[in-house]
Amino acid sequence: MNLVNYEPWGALRKMRNDINTLFGDLDDTGDIASRAPELSQGTWLPAVDIREDENAYRVSADLPGIDPKDVEVTMENNVLTIRGERKEESVDPHDYRRVERQYGAFVRRFTLPNYADPEQISAKGKNGTLEVVIAKSEKAKPKRIEVKS
């Protein structure tokens, strides 16, 4: 079974972030924000890679500048949620000539297959990368059947 990340608003979110970078933050008003509240939950989204091997699903998220203890990882109804916030440094904005890094809260959600075992999840942060490992239940692992003659 393949792991599928369903994000219908991904392209719109990227376009909105690009516009915000050019023109500053815009208010989240209008029908789109009300239908997709995740658009208003943060100004940036960390990049995520998802792999599947024989024993587990592995999620790697880039979280530079975020202390691992400030990241919340939960799983409910086969939905993995990664939540956190990158806080803006408290310095005088007039000292900068250019600001490209984005700050604020983020939420990433991924629907996992039924074979993901919610009792066997581990998360570890190191060098700005969060690694979440969700073990597969025994039902998902291939079972070798002996062929008799």
C-alpha positions as CSV (number, residue, x, y, z in Angstrom):
1,M,0.0,0.0,0.0
2,N,1.4,3.4,-0.9
3,L,1.4,6.4,1.4
4,V,-0.4,9.3,-0.1
5,N,-0.2,12.9,1.1
6,Y,-3.4,14.7,0.1
7,E,-2.9,18.4,-0.1
8,P,-5.4,20.0,-2.5
9,W,-4.3,23.5,-1.5
10,G,-0.5,23.0,-1.9
11,A,-0.1,25.0,-5.1
12,L,-2.3,27.8,-3.8
13,R,-0.4,28.0,-0.6
14,K,2.9,28.3,-2.4
15,M,1.5,31.0,-4.6
16,R,0.2,32.9,-1.6
17,N,3.6,32.6,0.2
18,D,5.3,34.0,-2.9
19,I,2.9,36.9,-3.0
20,N,3.3,37.5,0.7
21,T,7.1,37.6,0.2
22,L,6.7,40.3,-2.4
23,F,4.0,42.4,-0.9
24,G,3.9,41.6,2.8
25,D,1.3,39.6,4.7
26,L,-2.3,39.8,3.4
27,D,-5.3,39.3,5.5
28,D,-6.9,35.8,5.4
29,T,-10.4,36.9,4.3
30,G,-12.6,35.5,1.8
31,D,-14.1,32.1,0.9
32,I,-10.9,30.3,0.3
33,A,-9.6,30.8,3.8
34,S,-12.9,29.7,5.3
35,R,-12.9,26.5,3.3
36,A,-9.2,25.8,4.0
37,P,-8.4,27.0,7.5
38,E,-4.9,25.4,7.3
39,L,-4.0,28.3,5.0
40,S,-4.2,30.7,7.9
41,Q,-2.3,28.6,10.4
42,G,1.2,29.6,9.4
43,T,3.3,31.6,7.0
44,W,5.6,28.8,6.0
45,L,5.6,25.0,5.7
46,P,8.7,22.8,6.3
47,A,9.7,20.6,3.5
48,V,8.9,16.9,4.1
49,D,10.1,13.6,2.6
50,I,8.1,10.4,3.2
51,R,9.6,6.9,2.6
52,E,8.2,3.5,3.1
53,D,10.2,0.4,3.7
54,E,9.3,-3.2,4.6
55,N,8.8,-2.4,8.3
56,A,7.9,1.3,8.6
57,Y,6.8,4.6,7.2
58,R,9.5,7.3,7.6
59,V,8.8,11.0,7.6
60,S,11.7,13.5,7.5
61,A,10.9,17.2,8.0
62,D,13.3,20.1,7.6
63,L,12.9,22.3,10.8
64,P,16.0,24.5,10.9
65,G,16.1,26.8,13.9
66,I,13.5,25.0,15.8
67,D,14.2,23.2,19.1
68,P,12.9,19.6,18.9
69,K,11.1,19.9,22.2
70,D,9.0,22.7,20.7
71,V,7.6,20.4,18.0
72,E,4.4,18.4,18.6
73,V,3.9,15.1,16.8
74,T,0.5,13.4,17.2
75,M,-1.4,10.6,15.5
76,E,-5.1,10.3,15.6
77,N,-7.4,8.3,13.3
78,N,-4.4,7.4,11.1
79,V,-3.6,11.1,10.6
80,L,0.0,12.1,11.5
81,T,0.2,15.8,12.6
82,I,3.5,17.7,12.9
83,R,3.0,21.1,14.6
84,G,5.4,23.8,15.7
85,E,6.6,27.4,15.4
86,R,9.8,29.1,14.2
87,K,10.0,32.2,16.3
88,E,11.4,35.4,14.8
89,E,14.6,36.7,16.2
90,S,14.2,39.9,18.3
91,V,16.5,42.3,16.5
92,D,15.9,45.7,14.9
93,P,14.4,45.2,11.4
94,H,16.3,48.2,10.2
95,D,19.5,46.3,10.6
96,Y,18.6,44.0,7.7
97,R,19.0,44.7,4.0
98,R,17.1,41.5,3.0
99,V,15.0,39.0,4.8
100,E,14.1,35.7,3.1
101,R,13.6,33.3,6.0
102,Q,10.0,32.8,7.0
103,Y,8.7,32.6,10.6
104,G,5.6,31.6,12.3
105,A,3.5,28.6,13.2
106,F,3.1,25.6,10.9
107,V,1.0,22.4,10.8
108,R,1.6,19.5,8.4
109,R,-0.9,16.6,8.3
110,F,-0.5,13.2,6.5
111,T,-3.1,10.5,6.2
112,L,-1.4,7.1,6.8
113,P,-2.7,3.7,5.6
114,N,-4.6,1.5,8.1
115,Y,-1.4,-0.6,8.5
116,A,0.4,2.2,10.4
117,D,0.7,1.2,14.0
118,P,-0.2,4.1,16.3
119,E,1.4,2.3,19.3
120,Q,4.8,2.2,17.7
121,I,5.8,5.8,16.7
122,S,9.1,7.4,17.5
123,A,10.3,11.0,16.7
124,K,13.8,12.4,16.9
125,G,15.2,15.8,16.1
126,K,18.8,16.3,15.1
127,N,20.7,18.9,13.1
128,G,17.5,20.7,12.1
129,T,15.7,17.6,10.8
130,L,12.8,15.8,12.5
131,E,12.7,12.1,11.8
132,V,9.4,10.3,12.6
133,V,9.2,6.5,12.2
134,I,5.8,4.8,12.2
135,A,6.0,1.1,12.4
136,K,3.8,-1.1,10.2
137,S,1.5,-3.6,12.0
138,E,2.2,-7.3,11.5
139,K,-0.7,-7.5,9.1
140,A,1.2,-5.2,6.6
141,K,4.4,-7.2,6.6
142,P,4.8,-9.8,3.8
143,K,4.3,-13.3,5.0
144,R,6.2,-16.0,3.2
145,I,4.2,-19.1,2.4
146,E,6.0,-22.4,1.9
147,V,5.1,-24.1,-1.3
148,K,4.7,-27.8,-0.8
149,S,5.2,-30.5,-3.4
